[in-house]
Amino acid sequence: MLDQAGVPAERVCEQDANGDMEIACIGISYKTAQVELREKISVRPEEILEQLCRLAAWGCQEAVALSTCNRVEFYWSGPPQEIADKVRRHWEQKTGRDLDGQVYVHQGTDAAIHLFRVAAGLDSMVLGESQILGQIKTAYQISLQNGFTRRTFNRLFQTAFAAGKQVRNQTQIASGISSVASAAVTLAEKVFADLSLCRVMVLGAGKMAEAAAKHLASKKVKAIFVSNRTYERGRELAASLGAEALHWEEGMSRMADADIVLCSTSCPHFVLTPARIREMMRRRSGKPVFLIDIAVPRDVDPEVGKIEQVFLYDIDDLKHIVEEFAENKKREAKKAEQIVQIRAQELWRANQGLGKAPLPAARPVGALLAWPQGA
């Protein structure tokens, strides 16, 4: 790979080996902003490459974009404050709000430590969350495959993966509730005394929906229906659960048969509106229904929660469930923090003097590799 001057990138790194490794990250997470704000800046899978090109155009030398249900974070090497200001202005334009106090920025060693803590599940709503490491790997692979990472970020992210794996192997931080999906099922158990009497409708068939559906299936619920816009993917998930697959509109119609509706689609707008739920409740003759919306952007219009006998919970509502179990994980979290600190110090010593090569000029999004199937 050549830099903009036609010099091999690896040679530029060698030639510029005079300064410390400069990295930075900017983010908004469940700790700083509620879901109604996070969903406005979330980056859908099909938008990741466009965002990476934007970061490159702003002067990032390497870049990775991470967008999950609980956080949106951009990591880059390049001018820390200049890029952070541009990202913040971009987010403020998208949200129409001043984000003072809701955006965090880390630089240098602090940025590396933050990434390692995220990979280890130490910065998750669910302490020790099992899915975040895979989500970071997917984000990194997109950047790697499309030329947005080089030596600095390759080494940084590989070390983050090693730290995350070490934490899970050497501590019990992932015991008990270890994902948003398992927290959602724990919430359902608090609402219903006996889940074996419940019928469940799962809207969506991505990783979050799959994880939640598997947890529900393990509780021996009465029946599970899976409805997804891409029927074949929904059918595959249903088959793995011994559930019934439904085409999307059929799922909307059959939703009146469900006691629990779990929503986790990738739709950019509400799929369950007050009008649709009122019609469903009419068909249920007022029998209560429990809606769990773990999607970001949200699948259920928050106004739905005002309808009588409809009990709506979004991803932020799961915090209370998670907090009940967090106390038992504090000792393991201390062990994990020590692992993260040691990994960060080792990386920084190893990378003293590692230079950076600029990214090539941003290419049209259509010319880049596509998001991998199933991500």
N, C-alpha and C positions, 0 to 999 in steps of 0.2 A: 504494500500500500504506500502511496506517495503523498507527501504533504502538498500544500498549495504551491510550493516552489519547486516541486518535482523531486524532493529529497526523500528517500525512504524514511518512513515514520520511526523505525527503530533507530536509525542513525541520528535523527533529530534528538531523540531521547538521550542518546549517548553524548551528543555534542553539547546539550544544554544541562548536563548533570552538575549544576552548581547550586541549586536552591532546594528548599524543602518541598515535599509533595504538597501541592495546594489543592484541596478539595473543599466543597461546600454543599450544603443542602438547605432547602426551604420547604416548609410544609404547613399543612393544616390537618389536625387530627381530632378525634373524638374528645381529646383533652381540652382543646381550645375552641371548638365550634360545634354547634348542634347539627344534626343531620340535614336540616333544611338549608343550611349554608354549604355543607360539604358536597351535597349532591349537585350544586350549581357549578362547582369547579372540578367535579370528578371527570376522569378521562376514560371514555369508553375504549374497548380494545381496538376498534377501527380508527381511533383518533391518536393512538400512541405515536405512530410514525410522524404524523403531522406535528405533534408536539415536540418530538426530538429534532425535527428540521427547524422548528422555531427557535429552540434553544441553541442550535448550531449557528443560526443566523444572528443571534444575539451575542455570539462570541464564546460560547462554551467549546472547550477543546475535547471534552468527553462528557457524555450525559446518559443518565438512566432515569426513566419516569415510572414511578410506582403509584398506582391508584387502586385502593381497596375500599371495602365498605367503611372502614374506620379512619382512613388517612389518604391524603394526596401529598406526595413528596417528590421533588426533583433533586437529583444529585448531579453535580457537575464539577469539572475542573476548569478553572478560568477565573476571570475577575469576580471575586465574591460579592462585593456590594453592588456593583453595576448590574450583574445578572439578577441578584435578589430584588433590586428595585424594579427591574423590568417585569419579573414574574409577578410581583405584588401588584403592580399597576394593571397587568393583564387580568389577574384574579378580581381586582376591584371593579374593573370594567364588566366582567362576567356576572358579578354578584350585585353590582350597583350599590356597594356598601364600602365604608371605610373599614379596613380589616385590622386596624390598630389593636394589638393585644391578642389577636387570633392567629397571626402568622409567626412561626418561629424560624430562625436561621441559625445554622451551626457552621463553623469553619474549622479547617485543619483537623487536629486530633479530635476535637469535639464532634465533628461531622462523622469521623470514622467510628467513634464510640457510639454515637447515636444509631448509625446503621447496624452495628453489631448488636445493640440492645434490641432493635426492631427484629432482626433476624432470630434472636434468641427468644422472642416472645415476651421480653421484659417491658416493652412499651405498648403492649396490646391491651385492649379492654379486658380480654380473658388472659390472665397471666399464664405464660407458657403456651399460648395459642399454637396449635399444630399446623394451621394452614399458611401462616404468613411466610414461612421459609420458602415454600413452593411458589408463592406469589412473587417474592423477590427474585427467585431464580428465573421465572418467566419474564419478568421485566428486564433483567440483565441479558437474557438470551436474545430478546428483541434488539437491544442496543448492540450486542456483540455481532449478531448476524448481519446487521445493517451498517457496520462500520462506525458506530458511535462510541466504542470503547477501544482503549489500547492498553499499554502495559500498566499504567497507573490504576485504572479502574478494573482491569482484569485481575490484578493482584488484590486490590481492595475487596472486590466482591467475592472472590474465591476464599479469602480469609474470613469474610463475614459468614459464608456458608459453613466453613469449618467450625467457627465459633458457635453458630446455631446448633450444629450437630453435636458438638462437644457438650453444650449445655444440656441438651435432651438426653444424652447418654450418661452423663455423670451427675445429674440431679433428678429430682422427682417433680420438677416444676410443671410438667405436663400432666400430672396425675389429676384425677377428678374431672371437672369441667375444663376442657382444653380447646374449645372452639366456640364461635358464635352459634353454630348449629346445635351443639350440645346444650348451650345455655338456653336456647329457644325451647328445646324439648323439656328441660328442667322447669321452665316457666309454665309450659303446658301441664306438667304434672302437678304444679301447685294449683292450677285452675280446676283441673278434673281429677277427682279422687281416683278414678280407674280409667286409664287410657285404653284398656282393652275393650271398652264399650264405645269408643269413638271412631268415627269415620273421618279420614284425613284427605284433603285435596292439596296436592303440591303443584303450584304454578311455577314452571321453570324447570330446567333440567341441567343447569350448570353445576359447578363444583359445590357451591354453597347449598343449593337445593338437594343435590345428591347426598351430601353429608347429613343434612337434617332429616331427609327421608329415611336414611339408614338407621339413624338414632330412633326415629319413630317406629320403624319396623321392628327394632329390637325390643320395643315395649309391647309387642303383640297387639297392636291396635286392630280394631275390628276389620277395617278395610283401608287401602290406600289407592288413590287415583292420581295419576300423573298427567298433567296437561301442559304441553309446550308448543310454541309456535312452529318449531321444526318437529313434526310428528315423529320422524325416525329416531331422533335423539331421545325424545320422551319415551318412545317404545322400548329403547335399549335400557333406560333407567328403570322403567316399570318391570321389565323382564328380570332384572337383577334383584328386584325386591319381591317378586311374586305379586305385583300390583297390576292394576288395570290402566292401560294407556288410553288417553282420550285426545281427539283433535281439539284445537284451541276453542272453537266456538262451542263444541260439545262440553268441554270442561266448564266454560262459563255457565252453561245451562245446568249441568249436573252439580254445580257448586252448592246448590240449595240442599243437597243430600249430606253435606259435610258438616261436622261439628267443629273441625279445626281446618282453617285454610292457611297454608304456609306459602308465602310469596317470595320468590327470589328469581325474578327474570332480569334480563339486561335491557329492558325497554326504557327509553329515555323519558317517558311520560307515564302518568298514572294509568294503570290498567283496570283498577277497581275504583269506580266513581260512586258518589252517593246515590245516583239514580239506579245504577246497577245493583247496589247492595240493598236498597229499599225494595226493589223488585224481588230479590232473593229472599229477604225477610218476609215479604208477603206470602211467598210460597212456603216458607217454613212456619207460617202461622205464629210468628213471634218467638219461636224457639231460639234460645241464645246461640251465638256463634262466636268463635274465638279466632281472630285474624292476627297472624304473626308476619310482619313485613320486615325481612332482613335484607332487602335490596337497597342499593344506593346507586342511582337515584331511586327514591321510594316507588313502590308499586301501588300503594293505596293512598288515596287522597285523605289527608288527616281529618277532613270534615266527616268522613265515614264514622269516626269514633264517637260522634255526637248522636248517632242513630240508636234508638232504644234497643237494648239486648244485643248490641254489637260491641265486643270488647277487642279493641285494636291496640296492638303493641308494635312499636317500630324498634330498630336496632338500638337506639339510645335507651330504650326502656329496659334493655337487658342488663344495664349497668348494676341495677339493684340485685339481680340474681347473682351476678359475678362477684359482687362485694361480699356476699355471704360466705363464699368459698375462698376468698383471697387470703384470709387470715392464716389458713393452714399452709399456704405456699410461701409465706414470708421468709422462713428459714432457707428454703431452697432457692429463693430469689437472691439471697445474699451470696450463696455459692456461685450462682450464675453471674452475678455482677463481677465477682473476682475473675472469672474466666474471661469475661468480656474485656476487662481492663488489661489483663495480661496479653491477650491477643492484640489489642490495639497498640500497646507499647512495643511488642515484638515487630508488628508491621511497620510502625513508624521508624524504628531503628534500622530495619532492613531497607527502607525506602528513602533514607536521607540522601538527598541529591538526585532523586529520580526526576528528570525533566518531563516536559510535555510537548506533544506535537499537535498542531491545530487540526481540527476536523477538516475533511475536504469540503468544498463548497456544497451547500445544501442541494440535494437532488429532488426532483419531483417525487411526491409520495408514491405515485404509481410505479416508479422505477425501483422501489425498495421491496424487500422481502415482506410477505404478508404475515399477519399474526398467525401463529401455529394453531392447527386444529385442536379443539378441546380446551384451549386456554381460558 
